[in-house]
């Protein structure tokens, strides 16, 4: 009990310390009378002891910051997601943090261990949807927005109570009266206030950028939520929403016809459906095979009009394939950058659900991989197909739904972290911040010097 009430550096115990300890033990026995009346167990049972002990700690207010003039010391408990139960990683984190908190509390510091829970946005949505599908065979769209939001809040309430109970079982000495939730009114108001301040300071801005789009979630996800699957050969995979497996790992070649000339330019793609969004074909400026075609135009096979042949040394490797690259700025990161350099239009071809939109002409309404098959057939019928061959490739997969990620253009908010990144790099290089082991310094620098606004 001394460990929870001492406010001074540790010293050799005196008689006064033992008297105080005895008094606290008496308070504990009075506060939890069953300690003295129940039979003594043959073996130590932590569940039997710790439950009463933690409740007593709380009632005595030992976890609240003391009214002292000691230096402040605060740790914010990384708020667990309300997606389920805690795991071993949470136990490790709280054990380390709680050790520091209790030490500073013993040192007489004004100590606060602040608890909280995170609504976890997409992660919670996914687990609730999975439960809804398993229990009732419905999707969130069947349920409707209002009913689904209510269901998510019920889930959050249920698992919040479970998580708090688990935290107490770890002996975590947080100030439970200060428990917060990332969607409660004070936190929502603080989020809006922070956003407005950042906007007014010119730190956040909105623009059309390519994002990692999950058609199952109908949401953008961050880079760290994307997994990558390496395919060494042609492979059939299960894709959410499709009854049959979808074929991946092929390189498809087809021809664009040059206007005003009896000539063609052959390009290759692993995603034939993106032909619908092509706005140029790029060649290397030094490639003699295409020098006579610079500035010429190509007929679009599936829409009215033509697209230009452009010279771009950054995008094109003239030693790879045919040396000509189709450019789809709205659905490929490298093509997006190329499009900005050349002022190309950006034609989006997908709806949020992964269907071909009205820009797809005769293919509008088809699902993206159904469109892939239909495009192949039409190119063959038009005499423009030039074959296909197995091709090793890297597929981007949503870590939550296992759906295939689509790069799509969406208006997004971005924060300029350049100054923060520079400060973080400087802190490590000057020795102000030490990474253990120091081998991580190179990774730290690589991450922070390649950051984009």
C-alpha positions as a Markdown table, in Angstrom:
| # | Residue | x | y | z |
|---|---|---|---|---|
| 1 | Unk | 0.0 | 0.0 | 0.0 |
| 2 | Unk | 3.0 | 2.3 | 0.5 |
| 3 | Unk | 3.6 | 2.1 | -3.3 |
| 4 | Unk | 0.3 | 3.8 | -4.0 |
| 5 | Unk | 0.5 | 6.7 | -1.4 |
| 6 | Unk | 4.1 | 7.6 | -1.2 |
| 7 | Unk | 4.8 | 11.1 | -2.5 |
| 8 | Unk | 8.5 | 11.2 | -1.6 |
| 9 | Unk | 11.7 | 9.5 | -3.0 |
| 10 | Unk | 12.1 | 6.0 | -1.5 |
| 11 | Unk | 14.0 | 5.9 | 1.8 |
| 12 | Unk | 14.7 | 3.3 | 4.4 |
| 13 | Unk | 11.3 | 2.5 | 6.1 |
| 14 | Unk | 10.8 | 4.0 | 9.6 |
| 15 | Unk | 8.3 | 3.1 | 12.3 |
| 16 | Unk | 6.0 | 5.8 | 11.0 |
| 17 | Unk | 6.0 | 4.2 | 7.6 |
| 18 | Unk | 4.9 | 0.9 | 9.1 |
| 19 | Unk | 2.2 | 2.6 | 11.2 |
| 20 | Unk | 0.8 | 4.3 | 8.1 |
| 21 | Unk | 0.9 | 1.0 | 6.2 |
| 22 | Unk | -1.0 | -0.8 | 9.0 |
| 23 | Unk | -3.6 | 2.0 | 9.0 |
| 24 | Unk | -4.1 | 1.6 | 5.3 |
| 25 | Unk | -4.5 | -2.1 | 5.6 |
| 26 | Unk | -7.1 | -1.5 | 8.3 |
| 27 | Unk | -8.9 | 0.8 | 5.9 |
| 28 | Unk | -8.7 | -1.8 | 3.2 |
| 29 | Unk | -10.2 | -4.5 | 5.5 |
| 30 | Unk | -13.0 | -2.2 | 6.5 |
| 31 | Unk | -13.7 | -1.2 | 2.9 |
| 32 | Unk | -13.7 | -4.8 | 1.7 |
| 33 | Unk | -15.0 | -6.9 | 4.7 |
| 34 | Unk | -15.1 | -10.1 | 2.8 |
| 35 | Unk | -11.3 | -10.2 | 2.9 |
| 36 | Unk | -11.5 | -11.1 | 6.6 |
| 37 | Unk | -14.6 | -13.3 | 6.6 |
| 38 | Unk | -14.0 | -15.6 | 3.7 |
| 39 | Unk | -11.8 | -18.8 | 4.3 |
| 40 | Unk | -8.2 | -18.5 | 3.5 |
| 41 | Unk | -7.6 | -20.2 | 0.1 |
| 42 | Unk | -5.2 | -23.1 | -0.1 |
| 43 | Unk | -3.4 | -21.4 | -3.0 |
| 44 | Unk | -3.1 | -17.9 | -4.2 |
| 45 | Unk | -5.8 | -16.9 | -6.6 |
| 46 | Unk | -5.0 | -13.6 | -8.3 |
| 47 | Unk | -8.6 | -13.2 | -9.6 |
| 48 | Unk | -9.9 | -13.4 | -6.0 |
| 49 | Unk | -7.4 | -10.9 | -4.7 |
| 50 | Unk | -7.0 | -8.4 | -7.5 |
| 51 | Unk | -10.6 | -7.7 | -8.1 |
| 52 | Unk | -11.2 | -6.3 | -4.6 |
| 53 | Unk | -7.8 | -4.6 | -4.5 |
| 54 | Unk | -8.4 | -2.6 | -7.7 |
| 55 | Unk | -11.9 | -1.6 | -6.5 |
| 56 | Unk | -10.4 | -0.4 | -3.3 |
| 57 | Unk | -7.7 | 1.6 | -5.1 |
| 58 | Unk | -10.4 | 3.4 | -7.1 |
| 59 | Unk | -12.5 | 4.2 | -4.1 |
| 60 | Unk | -9.6 | 5.6 | -2.2 |
| 61 | Unk | -8.8 | 7.9 | -5.2 |
| 62 | Unk | -5.3 | 6.7 | -5.5 |
| 63 | Unk | -5.3 | 7.1 | -9.3 |
| 64 | Unk | -6.3 | 10.8 | -9.3 |
| 65 | Unk | -3.6 | 13.5 | -9.7 |
| 66 | Unk | -2.7 | 14.6 | -6.2 |
| 67 | Unk | -3.1 | 18.2 | -5.1 |
| 68 | Unk | 0.6 | 18.9 | -4.9 |
| 69 | Unk | 3.2 | 21.2 | -6.3 |
| 70 | Unk | 5.3 | 18.4 | -7.8 |
| 71 | Unk | 6.2 | 18.5 | -11.5 |
| 72 | Unk | 3.4 | 17.3 | -13.8 |
| 73 | Unk | 3.8 | 13.9 | -15.4 |
| 74 | Unk | 1.1 | 12.6 | -17.8 |
| 75 | Unk | 0.7 | 9.6 | -20.1 |
| 76 | Unk | -2.2 | 9.2 | -22.5 |
| 77 | Unk | -3.3 | 5.6 | -22.8 |
| 78 | Unk | -3.2 | 4.8 | -26.5 |
| 79 | Unk | -7.0 | 4.5 | -26.9 |
| 80 | Unk | -7.9 | 0.9 | -27.9 |
| 81 | Unk | -10.3 | 0.4 | -30.8 |
| 82 | Unk | -13.8 | -0.7 | -29.8 |
| 83 | Unk | -13.6 | -3.5 | -32.4 |
| 84 | Unk | -13.3 | -6.4 | -29.9 |
| 85 | Unk | -11.3 | -7.5 | -26.9 |
| 86 | Unk | -7.8 | -6.4 | -25.9 |
| 87 | Unk | -4.8 | -8.6 | -26.9 |
| 88 | Unk | -1.3 | -9.2 | -25.6 |
| 89 | Unk | 0.1 | -6.0 | -27.2 |
| 90 | Unk | -2.3 | -3.9 | -25.1 |
| 91 | Unk | -1.1 | -5.7 | -22.0 |
| 92 | Unk | 2.5 | -5.0 | -22.8 |
| 93 | Unk | 1.9 | -1.3 | -23.5 |
| 94 | Unk | -0.1 | -0.7 | -20.3 |
| 95 | Unk | 2.4 | -2.7 | -18.2 |
| 96 | Unk | 5.3 | -0.4 | -19.4 |
| 97 | Unk | 3.2 | 2.8 | -19.1 |
| 98 | Unk | 1.7 | 1.9 | -15.7 |
| 99 | Unk | 5.2 | 1.1 | -14.3 |
| 100 | Unk | 6.3 | 4.7 | -15.3 |
| 101 | Unk | 3.1 | 6.2 | -13.9 |
| 102 | Unk | 3.4 | 4.4 | -10.5 |
| 103 | Unk | 7.1 | 5.4 | -10.2 |
| 104 | Unk | 6.4 | 9.1 | -10.8 |
| 105 | Unk | 3.4 | 8.9 | -8.4 |
| 106 | Unk | 5.8 | 7.5 | -5.8 |
| 107 | Unk | 8.2 | 10.3 | -6.5 |
| 108 | Unk | 5.6 | 12.9 | -5.5 |
| 109 | Unk | 4.9 | 14.1 | -9.1 |
| 110 | Unk | 1.6 | 15.5 | -10.2 |
| 111 | Unk | 0.8 | 12.3 | -12.1 |
| 112 | Unk | -2.1 | 11.5 | -14.5 |
| 113 | Unk | -2.7 | 8.3 | -16.5 |
| 114 | Unk | -5.4 | 9.4 | -18.9 |
| 115 | Unk | -7.7 | 6.7 | -20.4 |
| 116 | Unk | -9.7 | 6.7 | -23.6 |
| 117 | Unk | -11.3 | 4.6 | -26.3 |
| 118 | Unk | -11.3 | 5.0 | -30.1 |
| 119 | Unk | -14.3 | 4.5 | -32.3 |
| 120 | Unk | -11.9 | 3.2 | -35.0 |
| 121 | Unk | -14.0 | 4.3 | -38.0 |
| 122 | Unk | -13.6 | 1.8 | -40.8 |
| 123 | Unk | -12.3 | -1.0 | -38.5 |
| 124 | Unk | -15.4 | -0.9 | -36.4 |
| 125 | Unk | -17.7 | -0.6 | -39.5 |
| 126 | Unk | -16.1 | -3.8 | -40.9 |
| 127 | Unk | -16.6 | -6.0 | -37.8 |
| 128 | Unk | -20.2 | -4.7 | -37.3 |
| 129 | Unk | -20.9 | -5.4 | -41.0 |
| 130 | Unk | -19.5 | -8.9 | -40.7 |
| 131 | Unk | -21.7 | -9.6 | -37.6 |
| 132 | Unk | -24.7 | -8.2 | -39.4 |
| 133 | Unk | -24.1 | -10.4 | -42.4 |
| 134 | Unk | -23.5 | -13.5 | -40.2 |
| 135 | Unk | -26.6 | -12.9 | -38.0 |
| 136 | Unk | -29.1 | -11.5 | -40.4 |
| 137 | Unk | -27.7 | -12.0 | -43.9 |
| 138 | Unk | -27.9 | -8.2 | -44.5 |
| 139 | Unk | -25.4 | -5.5 | -45.5 |
| 140 | Unk | -25.3 | -2.0 | -44.2 |
| 141 | Unk | -27.0 | -0.8 | -47.3 |
| 142 | Unk | -30.0 | -3.1 | -46.6 |
| 143 | Unk | -30.2 | -1.7 | -43.1 |
| 144 | Unk | -30.0 | 2.0 | -44.0 |
| 145 | Unk | -27.6 | 4.6 | -42.7 |
| 146 | Unk | -29.5 | 5.7 | -39.5 |
| 147 | Unk | -30.1 | 2.1 | -38.4 |
| 148 | Unk | -26.6 | 1.0 | -39.1 |
| 149 | Unk | -25.1 | 4.0 | -37.2 |
| 150 | Unk | -27.3 | 3.1 | -34.2 |
| 151 | Unk | -26.1 | -0.5 | -34.5 |
| 152 | Unk | -22.5 | 0.6 | -34.5 |
| 153 | Unk | -23.1 | 2.7 | -31.3 |
| 154 | Unk | -24.6 | -0.3 | -29.6 |
| 155 | Unk | -21.5 | -2.3 | -30.5 |
| 156 | Unk | -19.2 | 0.4 | -29.2 |
| 157 | Unk | -21.1 | 0.6 | -25.9 |
| 158 | Unk | -20.9 | -3.2 | -25.4 |
| 159 | Unk | -17.2 | -3.5 | -26.2 |
| 160 | Unk | -16.3 | -0.3 | -24.3 |
| 161 | Unk | -17.5 | -1.9 | -21.1 |
| 162 | Unk | -15.6 | -5.1 | -21.9 |
| 163 | Unk | -12.4 | -3.3 | -22.7 |
| 164 | Unk | -12.6 | -1.2 | -19.5 |
| 165 | Unk | -13.1 | -4.4 | -17.5 |
| 166 | Unk | -10.0 | -5.9 | -19.1 |
| 167 | Unk | -7.9 | -2.8 | -18.4 |
| 168 | Unk | -8.9 | -3.0 | -14.7 |
| 169 | Unk | -7.8 | -6.6 | -14.6 |
| 170 | Unk | -4.3 | -5.6 | -15.8 |
| 171 | Unk | -4.1 | -3.3 | -12.7 |
| 172 | Unk | -3.9 | -0.3 | -15.0 |
| 173 | Unk | -4.0 | 2.8 | -12.7 |
| 174 | Unk | -5.7 | 5.2 | -15.0 |
| 175 | Unk | -8.0 | 8.0 | -13.6 |
| 176 | Unk | -11.4 | 6.3 | -14.6 |
| 177 | Unk | -13.3 | 9.5 | -13.9 |
| 178 | Unk | -11.6 | 11.1 | -16.9 |
| 179 | Unk | -12.5 | 8.3 | -19.4 |
| 180 | Unk | -13.2 | 9.7 | -22.9 |
| 181 | Unk | -14.4 | 8.4 | -26.2 |
| 182 | Unk | -13.2 | 9.7 | -29.6 |
| 183 | Unk | -16.8 | 10.4 | -30.7 |
| 184 | Unk | -18.1 | 12.1 | -27.5 |
| 185 | Unk | -19.0 | 15.8 | -27.7 |
| 186 | Unk | -15.9 | 17.3 | -26.2 |
| 187 | Unk | -13.6 | 15.2 | -28.5 |
| 188 | Unk | -15.6 | 16.0 | -31.6 |
| 189 | Unk | -15.6 | 19.7 | -30.8 |
| 190 | Unk | -11.8 | 19.6 | -30.2 |
| 191 | Unk | -11.3 | 17.8 | -33.6 |
| 192 | Unk | -13.3 | 20.4 | -35.4 |
| 193 | Unk | -11.4 | 23.2 | -33.6 |
| 194 | Unk | -8.0 | 21.7 | -34.5 |
| 195 | Unk | -9.0 | 21.2 | -38.1 |
| 196 | Unk | -10.2 | 24.8 | -38.4 |
| 197 | Unk | -7.0 | 26.1 | -36.9 |
| 198 | Unk | -4.8 | 24.0 | -39.2 |
| 199 | Unk | -6.8 | 25.2 | -42.2 |
| 200 | Unk | -6.5 | 28.9 | -41.2 |
| 201 | Unk | -2.8 | 28.4 | -40.8 |
| 202 | Unk | -2.5 | 27.0 | -44.3 |
| 203 | Unk | -1.4 | 23.6 | -43.1 |
| 204 | Unk | -4.3 | 21.6 | -44.6 |
| 205 | Unk | -5.7 | 21.9 | -48.1 |
| 206 | Unk | -8.1 | 20.0 | -50.4 |
| 207 | Unk | -7.3 | 18.7 | -53.9 |
| 208 | Unk | -8.1 | 15.9 | -56.3 |
| 209 | Unk | -5.6 | 13.1 | -55.6 |
| 210 | Unk | -5.3 | 9.4 | -56.3 |
| 211 | Unk | -6.3 | 7.4 | -53.2 |
| 212 | Unk | -6.4 | 3.7 | -52.3 |
| 213 | Unk | -10.1 | 2.9 | -52.9 |
| 214 | Unk | -11.7 | -0.2 | -51.5 |
| 215 | Unk | -14.9 | -0.9 | -53.5 |
| 216 | Unk | -16.3 | -3.1 | -50.7 |
| 217 | Unk | -15.9 | -0.4 | -48.1 |
| 218 | Unk | -16.7 | 2.3 | -50.5 |
| 219 | Unk | -14.0 | 4.3 | -48.8 |
| 220 | Unk | -10.4 | 5.4 | -49.2 |
| 221 | Unk | -7.9 | 3.7 | -47.0 |
| 222 | Unk | -4.4 | 4.7 | -45.9 |
| 223 | Unk | -1.2 | 3.2 | -47.3 |
| 224 | Unk | -0.6 | 1.2 | -44.1 |
| 225 | Unk | -4.0 | -0.5 | -44.5 |
| 226 | Unk | -2.9 | -1.9 | -47.9 |
| 227 | Unk | -1.4 | -5.3 | -48.2 |
| 228 | Unk | 0.5 | -6.5 | -51.3 |
| 229 | Unk | 0.3 | -9.9 | -52.9 |
| 230 | Unk | 3.1 | -11.0 | -55.2 |
| 231 | Unk | 2.0 | -13.1 | -58.1 |
| 232 | Unk | 4.7 | -15.1 | -59.9 |
| 233 | Unk | 2.3 | -16.4 | -62.6 |
| 234 | Unk | -1.3 | -16.2 | -63.8 |
| 235 | Unk | -3.5 | -16.8 | -60.8 |
| 236 | Unk | -7.2 | -17.0 | -60.0 |
| 237 | Unk | -8.3 | -15.2 | -56.8 |
| 238 | Unk | -11.5 | -14.8 | -54.9 |
| 239 | Unk | -12.7 | -11.2 | -54.9 |
| 240 | Unk | -15.5 | -9.9 | -52.6 |
| 241 | Unk | -18.8 | -9.6 | -54.5 |
| 242 | Unk | -17.8 | -12.0 | -57.3 |
| 243 | Unk | -19.3 | -15.5 | -57.5 |
| 244 | Unk | -16.4 | -16.8 | -59.6 |
| 245 | Unk | -12.7 | -16.4 | -59.2 |
| 246 | Unk | -11.0 | -13.6 | -61.1 |
| 247 | Unk | -7.9 | -14.1 | -63.2 |
| 248 | Unk | -4.8 | -12.0 | -62.5 |
| 249 | Unk | -1.2 | -12.1 | -63.7 |
| 250 | Unk | -1.6 | -11.4 | -67.4 |
| 251 | Unk | -0.2 | -8.7 | -69.6 |
| 252 | Unk | -2.6 | -7.8 | -72.4 |
| 253 | Unk | -1.4 | -6.1 | -75.7 |
| 254 | Unk | -3.6 | -4.1 | -78.0 |
| 255 | Unk | -3.1 | -1.6 | -80.8 |
| 256 | Unk | -4.1 | 2.1 | -81.1 |
| 257 | Unk | -4.5 | 3.2 | -84.7 |
| 258 | Unk | -2.7 | 6.4 | -85.8 |
| 259 | Unk | -5.0 | 8.9 | -87.5 |
| 260 | Unk | -4.0 | 10.0 | -91.0 |
| 261 | Unk | -1.4 | 7.3 | -91.3 |
| 262 | Unk | -1.4 | 3.5 | -92.0 |
| 263 | Unk | 0.3 | 2.9 | -88.7 |
| 264 | Unk | -0.4 | 1.6 | -85.2 |
| 265 | Unk | 1.1 | 1.8 | -81.7 |
| 266 | Unk | 1.0 | -1.3 | -79.6 |
| 267 | Unk | 0.7 | -0.9 | -75.8 |
| 268 | Unk | 0.4 | -3.4 | -73.0 |
| 269 | Unk | -1.6 | -3.3 | -69.7 |
| 270 | Unk | -2.5 | -5.6 | -66.8 |
| 271 | Unk | -5.9 | -3.8 | -66.5 |
| 272 | Unk | -7.6 | -3.7 | -69.9 |
| 273 | Unk | -10.7 | -1.9 | -68.4 |
| 274 | Unk | -8.6 | 1.2 | -67.9 |
| 275 | Unk | -8.5 | 1.7 | -71.6 |
| 276 | Unk | -11.7 | 3.6 | -71.1 |
| 277 | Unk | -9.9 | 6.3 | -69.2 |
| 278 | Unk | -6.8 | 6.6 | -71.4 |
| 279 | Unk | -6.0 | 10.2 | -72.4 |
| 280 | Unk | -2.6 | 9.7 | -74.1 |
| 281 | Unk | 0.1 | 7.2 | -75.2 |
| 282 | Unk | 3.6 | 8.1 | -74.1 |
| 283 | Unk | 6.9 | 7.2 | -75.8 |
| 284 | Unk | 10.5 | 8.0 | -75.0 |
| 285 | Unk | 11.7 | 11.1 | -76.7 |
| 286 | Unk | 14.9 | 9.4 | -77.8 |
| 287 | Unk | 13.2 | 6.2 | -79.2 |
| 288 | Unk | 13.8 | 6.2 | -82.9 |
| 289 | Unk | 10.9 | 3.9 | -83.5 |
| 290 | Unk | 8.4 | 6.6 | -82.6 |
| 291 | Unk | 10.2 | 9.8 | -83.4 |
| 292 | Unk | 8.1 | 10.3 | -86.6 |
| 293 | Unk | 4.9 | 10.0 | -84.5 |
| 294 | Unk | 5.6 | 12.7 | -82.0 |
| 295 | Unk | 2.5 | 15.0 | -81.9 |
| 296 | Unk | 0.4 | 12.5 | -83.9 |
| 297 | Unk | -3.0 | 11.4 | -82.6 |
| 298 | Unk | -4.6 | 8.0 | -82.0 |
| 299 | Unk | -8.2 | 6.9 | -82.4 |
| 300 | Unk | -9.9 | 5.8 | -79.2 |
| 301 | Unk | -11.5 | 2.4 | -79.7 |
| 302 | Unk | -14.4 | 2.9 | -77.4 |
| 303 | Unk | -15.3 | 6.6 | -77.4 |
| 304 | Unk | -15.5 | 9.4 | -79.9 |
| 305 | Unk | -12.3 | 11.4 | -80.4 |
| 306 | Unk | -8.6 | 11.0 | -80.4 |
| 307 | Unk | -5.7 | 11.1 | -77.9 |
| 308 | Unk | -2.2 | 12.4 | -78.4 |
| 309 | Unk | 1.2 | 10.7 | -78.6 |
| 310 | Unk | 3.4 | 12.4 | -76.1 |
| 311 | Unk | 7.1 | 12.2 | -75.3 |
| 312 | Unk | 8.0 | 11.5 | -71.7 |
| 313 | Unk | 11.4 | 10.3 | -70.5 |
| 314 | Unk | 10.3 | 9.9 | -66.9 |
| 315 | Unk | 7.4 | 7.5 | -67.5 |
| 316 | Unk | 8.7 | 5.4 | -70.4 |
| 317 | Unk | 11.5 | 2.9 | -70.4 |
| 318 | Unk | 12.1 | 2.3 | -74.2 |
| 319 | Unk | 13.9 | -1.0 | -73.5 |
| 320 | Unk | 10.7 | -2.5 | -71.8 |
| 321 | Unk | 8.0 | -4.0 | -73.8 |
| 322 | Unk | 7.0 | -2.1 | -77.0 |
| 323 | Unk | 8.4 | 1.2 | -75.6 |
| 324 | Unk | 4.9 | 2.7 | -75.7 |
| 325 | Unk | 2.8 | 3.3 | -72.5 |
| 326 | Unk | -0.9 | 4.0 | -72.3 |
| 327 | Unk | -1.6 | 6.9 | -69.9 |
| 328 | Unk | -4.6 | 6.8 | -67.6 |
| 329 | Unk | -4.1 | 9.7 | -65.2 |
| 330 | Unk | -7.3 | 9.0 | -63.1 |
| 331 | Unk | -6.3 | 5.4 | -62.3 |
| 332 | Unk | -2.6 | 5.0 | -61.9 |
| 333 | Unk | -0.1 | 7.0 | -59.7 |
| 334 | Unk | 2.7 | 7.2 | -62.4 |
| 335 | Unk | 0.2 | 8.2 | -65.1 |
| 336 | Unk | -1.3 | 10.8 | -62.7 |
| 337 | Unk | 2.1 | 12.5 | -62.4 |
| 338 | Unk | 2.6 | 12.2 | -66.2 |
| 339 | Unk | -0.8 | 13.8 | -66.8 |
| 340 | Unk | 0.1 | 16.8 | -64.6 |
| 341 | Unk | 3.4 | 17.3 | -66.5 |
| 342 | Unk | 1.5 | 17.3 | -69.8 |
| 343 | Unk | -1.8 | 18.9 | -68.8 |
| 344 | Unk | -3.8 | 15.8 | -69.7 |
| 345 | Unk | -7.5 | 15.4 | -68.9 |
| 346 | Unk | -8.4 | 13.0 | -66.1 |
| 347 | Unk | -11.2 | 10.6 | -67.0 |
| 348 | Unk | -12.5 | 8.5 | -64.0 |
| 349 | Unk | -14.3 | 5.3 | -65.1 |
| 350 | Unk | -15.4 | 3.7 | -61.8 |
| 351 | Unk | -18.2 | 4.3 | -59.4 |
| 352 | Unk | -17.6 | 4.0 | -55.7 |
| 353 | Unk | -19.0 | 0.5 | -55.8 |
| 354 | Unk | -16.6 | -0.6 | -58.5 |
| 355 | Unk | -19.0 | -0.4 | -61.5 |
| 356 | Unk | -18.1 | 1.2 | -64.8 |
| 357 | Unk | -19.6 | 4.7 | -64.9 |
| 358 | Unk | -21.1 | 6.7 | -67.8 |
| 359 | Unk | -17.6 | 7.5 | -69.1 |
| 360 | Unk | -17.5 | 3.8 | -70.1 |
| 361 | Unk | -20.0 | 4.1 | -72.9 |
| 362 | Unk | -21.3 | 0.7 | -73.9 |
| 363 | Unk | -19.7 | -0.9 | -70.9 |
| 364 | Unk | -21.4 | 1.4 | -68.3 |
| 365 | Unk | -22.9 | -0.6 | -65.4 |
| 366 | Unk | -20.6 | -3.6 | -65.7 |
| 367 | Unk | -18.6 | -4.6 | -62.7 |
| 368 | Unk | -14.9 | -3.7 | -63.2 |
| 369 | Unk | -13.6 | -7.3 | -63.7 |
| 370 | Unk | -16.6 | -8.2 | -65.9 |
| 371 | Unk | -15.7 | -5.2 | -68.0 |
| 372 | Unk | -12.1 | -6.5 | -68.2 |
| 373 | Unk | -13.4 | -9.6 | -70.0 |
| 374 | Unk | -15.8 | -7.7 | -72.2 |
| 375 | Unk | -13.1 | -5.3 | -73.3 |
| 376 | Unk | -10.8 | -8.2 | -74.3 |
| 377 | Unk | -13.6 | -9.7 | -76.4 |
| 378 | Unk | -14.4 | -6.3 | -78.1 |
| 379 | Unk | -10.8 | -5.7 | -78.9 |
| 380 | Unk | -10.6 | -9.1 | -80.5 |
| 381 | Unk | -13.7 | -8.4 | -82.5 |
| 382 | Unk | -12.3 | -5.1 | -83.7 |
| 383 | Unk | -9.0 | -6.6 | -84.7 |
| 384 | Unk | -7.0 | -4.6 | -82.2 |
| 385 | Unk | -6.0 | -7.4 | -79.8 |
| 386 | Unk | -2.3 | -8.3 | -80.1 |
| 387 | Unk | -2.2 | -11.1 | -77.6 |
| 388 | Unk | -1.6 | -11.8 | -73.9 |
| 389 | Unk | 1.1 | -13.4 | -71.8 |
| 390 | Unk | 1.7 | -14.4 | -68.2 |
| 391 | Unk | 3.2 | -11.6 | -66.2 |
| 392 | Unk | 4.5 | -11.4 | -62.6 |
| 393 | Unk | 2.7 | -8.6 | -60.8 |
| 394 | Unk | 2.1 | -7.1 | -57.4 |
| 395 | Unk | -1.6 | -6.7 | -56.4 |
| 396 | Unk | -2.7 | -4.1 | -53.8 |
| 397 | Unk | -5.2 | -5.7 | -51.4 |
| 398 | Unk | -7.4 | -4.1 | -48.7 |
| 399 | Unk | -6.2 | -5.5 | -45.4 |
| 400 | Unk | -9.7 | -5.4 | -44.0 |
| 401 | Unk | -11.9 | -6.8 | -46.8 |
| 402 | Unk | -9.3 | -8.5 | -49.0 |
| 403 | Unk | -10.8 | -6.6 | -52.0 |
| 404 | Unk | -8.5 | -5.4 | -54.8 |
| 405 | Unk | -7.5 | -1.8 | -54.3 |
| 406 | Unk | -8.3 | 0.6 | -57.1 |
| 407 | Unk | -6.4 | 3.9 | -57.5 |
| 408 | Unk | -9.2 | 6.5 | -58.0 |
| 409 | Unk | -9.4 | 10.3 | -58.0 |
| 410 | Unk | -11.2 | 11.7 | -55.0 |
| 411 | Unk | -11.2 | 15.2 | -53.4 |
| 412 | Unk | -9.1 | 14.7 | -50.3 |
| 413 | Unk | -7.8 | 16.7 | -47.4 |
| 414 | Unk | -4.1 | 16.7 | -47.0 |
| 415 | Unk | -1.9 | 18.1 | -44.2 |
| 416 | Unk | 1.6 | 19.6 | -45.0 |
| 417 | Unk | 3.9 | 17.7 | -42.6 |
| 418 | Unk | 7.2 | 19.0 | -44.1 |
| 419 | Unk | 8.1 | 21.2 | -41.1 |
| 420 | Unk | 7.3 | 18.4 | -38.7 |
| 421 | Unk | 9.3 | 15.9 | -40.7 |
| 422 | Unk | 12.3 | 18.2 | -40.8 |
| 423 | Unk | 12.2 | 18.7 | -37.1 |
| 424 | Unk | 12.0 | 15.0 | -36.4 |
| 425 | Unk | 15.0 | 14.3 | -38.6 |
| 426 | Unk | 17.0 | 17.0 | -36.9 |
| 427 | Unk | 16.1 | 15.7 | -33.5 |
| 428 | Unk | 17.6 | 12.3 | -34.3 |
| 429 | Unk | 20.7 | 13.6 | -36.1 |
| 430 | Unk | 21.5 | 16.0 | -33.2 |
| 431 | Unk | 21.1 | 13.2 | -30.6 |
| 432 | Unk | 18.2 | 15.0 | -28.9 |
| 433 | Unk | 16.1 | 11.9 | -29.7 |
| 434 | Unk | 17.7 | 8.5 | -29.6 |
| 435 | Unk | 16.3 | 5.5 | -31.5 |
| 436 | Unk | 17.1 | 2.1 | -30.1 |
| 437 | Unk | 18.7 | 0.3 | -31.8 |
| 438 | Unk | 20.4 | 3.0 | -33.8 |
| 439 | Unk | 20.1 | 0.9 | -37.0 |
| 440 | Unk | 16.6 | 2.4 | -37.3 |
| 441 | Unk | 18.0 | 5.9 | -37.9 |
| 442 | Unk | 18.4 | 5.2 | -41.6 |
| 443 | Unk | 14.8 | 4.1 | -41.9 |
| 444 | Unk | 13.6 | 7.1 | -39.9 |
| 445 | Unk | 15.4 | 9.4 | -42.2 |
| 446 | Unk | 14.2 | 7.6 | -45.3 |
| 447 | Unk | 10.6 | 7.8 | -44.2 |
| 448 | Unk | 10.7 | 11.5 | -43.2 |
| 449 | Unk | 12.7 | 12.8 | -46.1 |
| 450 | Unk | 10.4 | 11.2 | -48.7 |
| 451 | Unk | 7.2 | 12.5 | -47.1 |
| 452 | Unk | 4.8 | 14.3 | -49.4 |
| 453 | Unk | 2.8 | 17.4 | -48.4 |
